[in-house]
Amino acid sequence: MNDIVRENLLGLTPAELSDLVGKWGGKPFRARQLQRWIHQRGVDSFDDMTDLARDFRASLSAHCTVRAPGVVTEHLSADGTRKWLFDVGQNNAVETVFIPEDDRGTLCISSQAGCTVGCPFCSTGHQGFNRNLQTSEIIGQLWWARRVLAEAQARSGEPVREGSDTRLVTNVVMMGMGEPLLNYDQVVNALHLMLDDNAYGLSRRRVTVSTSGVVPMMDRLSRDCPVALAVSLHAPNDALRDRLVPLNRKYPLKELLAACERYLDHAPRDFITFEYVMLDGVNDDDQHARELIRIARQLHCKFNLIPFNPFPQSGLLRSPSARVRAFAGILMDAGVVTTVRKTRGDDIDAACGQLAGEVRDRTRISERMPGARAAIPIKEVRA
């Protein structure tokens, strides 16, 4: 006898949940109650949803479930960073990272099992790609992290300061494994849940989507669900960016910057964040910084310089600290807002660019192009 396939409520949008409840004769407020139990309270047992009618709970138990991806491992860094490895089936696993900071608690969420973009400095890209995550698998990372962190704080005996406690999730960044805008529909559904007052109630300013520059989807996001935007720039000209971010060959810098300018018309923040990984001898000399200044003159932006986190397959090295400081100084002296990201969680491979998970690569990139992703010249490349 086949098992009954139950609807996973974790991935349903408010409208979808309301429609489902309506099929059983329930009023819209019942759907909102159910949504609050699932997302705000982190409850996965319908029997524990005590203000729902008994027959309604029985229907839910018979036909539905609340199921996040299973946790394979959890690691805790010396600096307080946590990393979870989630099983998403078919021999695939994705990673999620929680970073406690002085003024926030940031959760970095994955959107794909692997990544098709293939940036040579990113360990996820070296794995290839298997599939897009479903909304339930994306939002399930947030659901699980909030529940685990709240339970840990409850055990500590310290009061929870909802919305401000930096040991809980106050910010979400779609910067984990995968290119979010290549899984557009599922990601946008998850974003709507993050923002919904009956679910996670996050501000648009506190939710960030990071993209390598999928221009058409950037325009769609600006209309459908404009949240904060970070763009993985990593190079100041097309010749170098073609090598560091292969998607640039399809959407070159001129098109990307124009899309950023359009996005600002709808964005909750009045600037675009450009992520820029610092690679020794590749994109980190003074001339590259001066080229970035020219980009900064074109639109309101800030630069986030990221010390590279080396891994063996990349064949790349981190820019020395003195070089990063000098590079940042050139930008700041020109009046460009610039920060240098503090490396967190590198002792558990949770730092930026290190998320690898376990992916069954359906692209078979390692067989078709052995070593190709590390084969960028160490010498600078100029337009």
N, C-alpha and C positions, 0 to 999 in steps of 0.2 A: 504494500500500500504506500503510495507516495505521501510525503510529508506535506502538510498544508503550507502554502506560501503566504506568509503574513506581511501586510503592508508595514514598512518601516517608517514610523511617524517622524523619526528624527530628521528626515530630509524633506518633509513636506513644507511648502510655503504656507503662509497664513491663509491664502485663498484656497489652496488645495486641501488644507485641513478642514476649513469651513465647509467645503463641498462634500468631503467625506462624512463629516458629522451630519450634514444636512440629509444625506441619503438615509440615515437612520432616524430622521425626524427631529434631530437636535437643532436647537437654536444657535445662532452665531456666537452668543456669549459662552456656550458650552465649549466651542472650539477654542476660544480665548483662554478659558479655564484650563483646558487640556494643554494648550501651548505653554502656559506659565508653569504647570507642573513639570513638563518635560524639560524646558530650556532654562527657566529661572531657578527651579528647585533641584534640577538634575535627577528627577525620579524616573526610574525605568519599570517599576511595578505598578500596574493599573490598580491593584488592590490597595496600594498606599495612597491613592488619589482620593482622599476621604470625603471631599465635598462634591464628588460626582455621584450621580444616581447609581444604585447597585446594578440595575439592568444595563445601563450604559457601560459600566465597567466590564460587565460580562461580555458584551458585544465587542469591546475593545480587546479583551483577552482572547476571544475566539478568532478574531480577524487581523489583529495588529500586533506590533512589537515596537519597542524602543531599543535600538541596538547600534552601538558605536563599534567601530573596528576593534578587534581584540588587540591587547597589548602584548607584544612579544618580549620586549625588554624595557627597562627604565634605568637611566643613568643620572646621577646627581654630581655636578661639578663642584670643585672646591669653592668656586665663586657663587654658588647657589643656582646656577643654570641647571635646568632639567631637560633631558631629552628622552622622548618616547619613540619606540619603534612599533608601528601599528601594522598588523596583518590585514591586507586588503584582498586576500585570496589569489588563486592562480599562481602561487609561489612568488607573490609580490609583497613588499613591505615598504612603507613610507615613514619618514621621520618628521617629528614635530618638536619644537624647542620653546621652552619658557625661559625668559630672561628677566629676572628681577633687577630693577634699576632704582636710582635714588628717587625718581619722581614718577615711576610707572612700572607696571608689570606687563611685558610684551610677549605675546604668543606668536610664534612664526609657524605658519600653516602650509602644508603641501597641497597641491592641486592636481598633480599627475603622478603616476608611477613611472618615474624616469622623466626624460625631457628630450624633445626633438631638436632643440636649438643647438646644442652641442658646443657651447663655449668651452675653449680648452682649459680655462682656469677653474672650472666648476666640476667637482667630482660627480655630481648627478649626471652631467652631460656625457661623461665617459661610460656610463652604464647603458646608454641608449634609451629606448622608450617602450613601454608596454601598453598602457591605456590611460584614459582620463578617469579621474575619481568621480563618483556620484556625489550629489549634494549631501547625502547622509554621511558619506565618508569624509567630506570636507568639514561639515559642521560638527561631525562626531569628534574631531580632534579638539575643538573648542569645548564641546560638552564634557568630554572626559577630563580635560585639563582643569576646567573650573571646578568640577566635582572633587578631583584629587587634591587640588590646592586648598579648597574650602575644608575638606576633611582633615588635612594636615594642620591647618590653622586651628580648627576646633580641638584637635588633640593637644595643641600647644597651650590651650587655655586662654589665649589672648583674644580680645574682642575683634570682630570683623568690622572694618570701616568700609562699608559698601561703596564702591565707586572711586575710592581714593587709596585703598591699601595696596601697596606695591608688591605684596606677596600674592595678590590675586591678579586676574587678567583685567587690565584696564585698556590695553591696546592690542589690536590684531594686525599683523602684517602678512600679506600673501607673498611671502618671500622664501618659502620652503622649496621642496622638490617640484619641478615643473614650471611651465610658462602659463600663468593663470588665464591669459586672454586667448590661449589656444584650447581652453576648456570653458568657453565663455558662458554658455547657458547654465551649467551646473555651478560655476563660480558666482554668477550674479544671483542665483537663487540663494546661495549661502550668504552672500552679502546682505540681501534683504532680511534674512533671519537675524543676522548680527545687529542690524539697525532697528529691528522691530521692537517696540516698547513692551510687547507681551512675550518677547523672547530674550535677547541679550541687551537691548537698549543702548548700544554703543553709539557714540557720536560719529558722524561722517568724518570728522577730523581725526578720529582715533582708529580708523580702519584704513589701511593702505594696501593698494594693489601695486605690485612691482612687475614691470614688463620689460622685455628686451626690445620692444618697439613694434608691436603688431598694430600698425597704424589704423586699419579699418575698425578693429575692435576697440581701440582707444576712443574713436569717435562714437561708437555705439555706447561704450561705458559712460561717456559724458552725458548722454541722453537718458540712459536707463537707470543708472545708479552711480552718480558721481561721488566718489570717495577720494581720499588723498591719493596722489599718484607719485610713484617713484619709477624712474626710468634707468635701466642698466645701460649706462653710456660707455664707460671704460676706454674710450678713445676719442680724440678731438677731430679726427678726419676720417673720410670714407676708406682710404687705403688701409689704414690700421684697423679700423672697426670691422671691415670685411673679414679680417682674420680673427679678431677677438670675439666678435658677435656675428656669426654667419648670417643671421636674419637681416643684417644691414644690406646684404646684396639685393634683397627684395624691397626693403624700405630704407633707402639711404638717408643720411643725416638731414638733408634739406626737407624731405617729406616728414621725417620724425619730428623735427623742431616745429614745423608748421602744425602738426597734430598736437604737440604740446601747447602751442599758443591757443589753438581752438579749445583745448581741454580747460584751460584757465578760465574761460567764459562761464563754466559751470562748476568748477572745483570748489570744495569747501575751504580750501586754503588758497592764498593768492600767490603761490609759487609751486614750481615743480622741483622735486628732489632728483638730482642726478647722482646715481651711484657710480663710483669710479674705483675699481680695484687697482692697487698699486703694484705693478709688476717690474721687477728690477731689470733695467736696461731695455724695456719694451715700450712703456707708455709714461715714463716718470721723469723725463728731463724738463728743463726750463722752457724749451720751445713748446712742448705739449701743454704746459700750464698757460702759456701766452695764447695758444690756440683756444683753450677753454674760456679764457677771458672774452674772446670774440663771440663765443657762443652765449656767454652770460649777458652780453650787450643786447642780444636779440630778444630775450624774454626774461621774465621774473623767475629766478631759480636759485637754488642753493646746491652746493656740492658736498657729498658725503664721501670722503676718501676712506677706502677700506684696505687695511693691511692684508695682503694676500696670505691665505692659509695653505701652505704647500702640501701636496700629496704626490706620491711617487710618479703616477702616470702623467702628470702635467708637464714635467720637464721645465717648470718655471720656478722662479725664486721671488721671495718677498723683497720689496724695496727696503733698504735700510731706514731706520727710524729718522736719521738726520736728513735723508733725501725726502721722506714724506713731510717732515717739518718745513723744509725749504720750499717744496712744491706748494704746500698749503699757504706759506707766507707770501708767495707770488700772487696767489689768488686773493688773499685777504688784503694785501697792499693795494690791489686794484678795486677794492670795495666789494668783492664777491663773498657772500656768506659761505663759509666753509667750515666743516667739522671733520674730525678724524675719528672714525668709529673705533671704540674700544673693543679689543678682542675679548670675547666671552666664550666660555665653554670649550676652549680648544683642547683641554685635557680629556674630554669625552667626545671629540670630533663633532662638536655642535656649533662651531663657529661658522661665519659666513663662507659659503662655498664648499663646506665640508660634508653637507648632507648627502648621503649616498643610499641609505636604505638597502633594500634587496630587490632587484628588478629583473624579471625574466624578459630579456630584451627581444622583442619581436622584430626589431629592425636589423638584428644581427650585425650591429656596427663593428663590434670587435673582430668578427670574422671577415667582413668585407673590407675594412680599412684599418688593419692592425697598425697601431702607432700613429695614425693620421692626426688624431686630435691633439697630440703634443707637438706636432711638427710646425710650429710657428717660429719664425726667426727671432732670435734674441736681440738682434740689432734693431734699432728703431726703423719704423716704416713711415714715410711721409707721403702726403698727397702730392 
